[in-house]
């Protein structure tokens, strides 16, 4: 069984978190999902509902998989150095690291993605990517993989990225079954990004 640290912070984007979790947790008992936050109190999403915490960043940092959602509040979370240091350490320990939307910018601001390719939300692309200037930001991509790092565009793109990660871990057939069981049309082409064009990036 692999352990998955699903990181949250006040104001995390709801679908950034729950969309990938639906896929990452869908393979029976192969993945143990552990919700991690800086403190132990329930954490509100951008829509106000609160999620119960399993572990804090002070409990441990050695998980097999790491998921970082985005949201406007991600950039506020980046101001806390203890929080950022935990991301650095947890990323170093993880087999795969996944970040969605502005969660990719948050990850980039740690320095971990310096010199690597990554992508993020296209609507906020030009405003946010300067915060991590040493990342090779890809303007037109649904998601990007560089080594063990998976980053995705905005919100729903995290679902496609999570399925790509599951395909890497357990095979394409398993990922396809997860998508089918959710009645979800998996966009397998990482370069399929109509929103980049709509946002004037391509």
N, C-alpha and C positions, 0 to 999 in steps of 0.2 A: 504494500500500500504506500502511495505517495502522499505526503502532507502538502496541502496548499494553503499558504498564508494569503488571505484575501484582506488587503489593507483598506481601512476606511478612516475618514476624517470628517469633521463637521461640514456638511454641505456637499458630500460626494454625490456625483451624478447617478441617479437610480439605475438606469439601464446600463450604464458603463459597468456597474457591479453585477446586477442580477442577470443580465443577458449572458455574459461569459460564464457565470456560475452555473446557469442552467445546463450549459454544455460541459463544463469542466467537472461537474459533479454527477454527470449522467451515466457514468460507466460503473454501475454497481458499487462494489466496495473497494474499487481501485484507488479512489482519491478521498482523503479525509479533508474536508473544508474547515479551516480554522479562521474565524474572523478576528483580525488584529487591529488594535487602535492604540493611540498613545496612552489613554486612560481607560479605566475599567467600566465607566458609565455607558449606557446606551448612546449611540451616536446617530444624530439625525441626518438624513439624506437631504438633497436639494429640494425634495418635495415634502419634507417634514416628518416622514415616518422614521421611527428609531429602530436601530438594529442592535441586538444584544452582542456583547463582546465576549470572545472565548479567551483570548490572551492579549496582554499588552506588549508593547515594544520592549518592555523591561524584563519580560519573562524569558524570551528566547529569540534567536534570530536565524536558526538553522532549519529551514523548511526546504522541501524538495522543489516546490513551485511557488512563484510569487505573482500575485495579480494586483495591479495598481489602477484603480479607476480614476476618472478625471472629474471635471466640474470646475466652475469658476473658482471655487474655494481651494482648489489644488494649489494655486499660486500663493494663497495665504499660508497654507500648510508648509510651503517651501521655506518660509521665514524662520521655522523652528529648526535649529541645528541638530538637536537630539533626534528629531524625527527624520531628518535627512541622513544622518549618520546610520540610523537603523536601516534605511533603504539601501545604503551602500553595503553594509555588512550582510543583510539578508540576500541581496542580489549576488554578492560574491559566493555565498553558500548554495544558492539555488541551482537546480539543473536547468530550469527554464524561467525566464522573467517576462511577464506580459504587462503591457501598459496600454490603457485606452484613452483616446482623446487628449485632454490636457494633462492626464496622468503621464503621457509620454514626455511632455515638457517638464513636469515635476521630476521624472526620472532623469531627464537630460540635465537638469539643474544640479544634480548631484555630481556631475562629471563622469558618470559611468558610461555614458553614450558618446563621449568625445571621440571623434574619428570614425564613428559608426553611422550607418544609415538608419533613419527612423522617420516616422510620419506622425501627424497629429490632426486634430480637428481643422477642417479647411476654412470654416467661417471665421475662425480666430487666428488663422495661420500666421499672417503677417504681423500680428500684434504680439504673439506669444513666442515664436521661434527665436527672436533676438535674445530671449532670456537664457538660452542655451546655445551660444554662438558657435561652439566647436563641434556640434553635431552636424552630420551631413543630412540635412532635412530634405525629404523627398516630397515634392509638391503634389504629384499625381500618383496616389497609391491608396488602395483600400486598407491594406496593412503592409508592413515591411518586416522581414526577418533578417537579422544580422547576427550570426552565431546563435547564442542562446537567448537573444533578446527579440521579442515580438512586440511591435508597436502598431497601433491602429489609428485610423481616422476617427471621426466623431461617432459617439454613442452606439448606434446599431452595428457599426463596423467591428466593434469588439466581439460580437458574436461570431462573425466570420473568422476573425483572428483566433479566437478560442478553439474553433473547430480545426483550424490549421495546426494549432498546437497539439490538439488531441490526435490528429492524424500522424503527427510526428512521434508522439508517445506510443500510440496503440494501433496505428495503421489507418489507412484511408477508409476501409470498409466500416470500421467502428465509428469514425467521424460521420460518415454518411448515414449510419443507423441512428446516431444521436440526432442529426438534423431531421431525419424522417420521422422519428418518434415525436418530435416537437412540431411537426408539420411546417418546418422552416426550409426555405429555399436557400441553400448555402451558395454564396458567391465565391467560388473557388479561385477565381482569377484575382490575385493580389493587386494587379495593375488596373483593375476595373474601378474607375473612380469618377463618375459623372459629376460629383459635387465639387471636384477641383475646378472643372470647367465653369460650373455655375457660380463659383466664388471668384472667378477671374484669375485663377492660378495656372491654367493650362489653355 
